[in-house]
């Protein structure tokens, strides 16, 4: 799965049923991807980012 596909899946789950303008969705991806890249840079080594189930 590409970063974009992961983001789109997350976005669909988090904002299901809400009308979000395409520009906001695209900007969100920019920040989402930047955050992930920052984690990799800070770690200084390859990292694995996984989604954990939230307690409900």
Backbone as numpy.savetxt, mean C-alpha at the origin, in Angstrom:
# Nx Ny Nz CAx CAy CAz Cx Cy Cz
2.67 -10.76 -7.36 1.82 -9.60 -7.36 2.72 -8.35 -7.36
2.42 -7.42 -8.21 3.20 -6.19 -8.28 2.82 -5.26 -7.12
3.66 -4.25 -6.89 3.33 -3.27 -5.86 1.99 -2.60 -6.15
1.77 -2.31 -7.41 0.51 -1.64 -7.78 -0.68 -2.55 -7.50
-0.55 -3.84 -7.80 -1.64 -4.78 -7.55 -1.90 -4.91 -6.04
-0.83 -4.95 -5.25 -0.99 -5.01 -3.79 -1.73 -3.77 -3.29
-1.31 -2.61 -3.79 -1.95 -1.36 -3.39 -3.43 -1.36 -3.78
-3.72 -1.75 -4.99 -5.11 -1.75 -5.46 -5.97 -2.68 -4.62
-5.43 -3.84 -4.25 -6.18 -4.77 -3.41 -6.42 -4.17 -2.03
-5.39 -3.54 -1.45 -5.53 -2.88 -0.16 -6.56 -1.75 -0.25
-6.43 -0.94 -1.28 -7.33 0.20 -1.47 -8.77 -0.27 -1.58
-8.99 -1.32 -2.34 -10.35 -1.85 -2.52 -10.93 -2.31 -1.18
-10.11 -2.95 -0.35 -10.59 -3.40 0.97 -10.89 -2.22 1.89
-9.98 -1.27 1.94 -10.10 -0.15 2.88 -11.18 0.86 2.50
-11.40 1.06 1.22 -12.30 2.10 0.77 -13.49 1.56 -0.03
-13.86 0.34 0.23 -14.96 -0.31 -0.50 -16.23 0.54 -0.38
-16.86 0.77 -1.52 -18.12 1.47 -1.55 -18.02 2.99 -1.50
-16.83 3.52 -1.37 -16.67 4.98 -1.33 -16.18 5.48 -2.68
-16.64 6.62 -3.06 -16.18 7.22 -4.32 -14.93 8.05 -4.04
-13.80 7.58 -4.49 -12.53 8.26 -4.30 -12.03 8.69 -5.68
-11.75 9.98 -5.88 -11.26 10.44 -7.18 -9.96 9.72 -7.59
-9.81 9.48 -8.88 -8.63 8.78 -9.39 -7.33 9.48 -9.02
-7.34 10.82 -8.98 -6.11 11.55 -8.63 -5.70 11.26 -7.19
-6.65 11.14 -6.29 -6.35 10.84 -4.89 -5.84 9.41 -4.78
-6.46 8.50 -5.52 -6.02 7.10 -5.52 -4.58 7.00 -6.02
-4.25 7.73 -7.08 -2.89 7.71 -7.64 -1.90 8.34 -6.66
-2.27 9.44 -6.03 -1.40 10.07 -5.05 -1.18 9.15 -3.86
-2.22 8.45 -3.45 -2.10 7.48 -2.37 -1.07 6.42 -2.69
-1.04 5.96 -3.93 -0.05 4.95 -4.33 1.36 5.50 -4.21
1.54 6.77 -4.57 2.86 7.40 -4.46 3.34 7.37 -3.02
2.50 7.74 -2.08 2.87 7.72 -0.67 3.03 6.30 -0.14
2.16 5.41 -0.54 2.21 4.01 -0.10 3.53 3.38 -0.54
3.87 3.60 -1.80 5.11 3.02 -2.34 6.34 3.66 -1.67
6.31 4.97 -1.47 7.41 5.65 -0.80 7.63 5.13 0.61
6.55 4.87 1.32 6.66 4.32 2.67 7.31 2.95 2.67
6.93 2.13 1.74 7.54 0.79 1.63 9.02 0.89 1.30
9.37 1.78 0.37 10.77 1.94 -0.01 11.59 2.47 1.16
11.01 3.34 1.98 11.70 3.85 3.16 12.03 2.72 4.13
11.10 1.79 4.32 11.36 0.65 5.21 12.55 -0.17 4.72
12.60 -0.40 3.43 13.71 -1.17 2.86 15.02 -0.43 3.03
15.02 0.88 2.80 16.23 1.68 2.93 16.72 1.70 4.37
15.81 1.89 5.31 16.17 1.94 6.73 16.73 0.61 7.20
16.15 -0.49 6.74 16.60 -1.82 7.15 18.01 -2.10 6.65
18.35 -1.59 5.50 19.68 -1.83 4.94 19.88 -3.23 4.41
18.85 -4.02 4.44 18.90 -5.40 3.96 17.56 -5.71 3.29
17.52 -6.79 2.52 16.23 -7.17 1.95 15.21 -7.43 3.06
13.99 -7.00 2.84 12.93 -7.20 3.82 11.72 -7.83 3.14
10.90 -8.44 3.96 9.63 -8.98 3.47 8.53 -8.23 4.20
7.60 -7.68 3.46 6.48 -6.95 4.05 5.25 -7.81 3.86
4.62 -8.16 4.99 3.43 -8.99 4.93 2.28 -8.28 5.61
1.10 -8.60 5.19 -0.10 -8.03 5.79 -0.54 -8.97 6.90
-0.74 -8.41 8.08 -1.21 -9.20 9.22 -2.69 -8.96 9.42
-3.38 -9.99 9.83 -4.80 -9.85 10.12 -4.98 -8.95 11.33
-5.91 -8.02 11.27 -6.20 -7.16 12.40 -7.22 -7.83 13.31
-7.03 -7.64 14.60 -8.01 -8.16 15.55 -9.29 -7.35 15.40
-10.40 -8.00 15.37 -11.68 -7.28 15.22 -12.53 -7.53 16.42
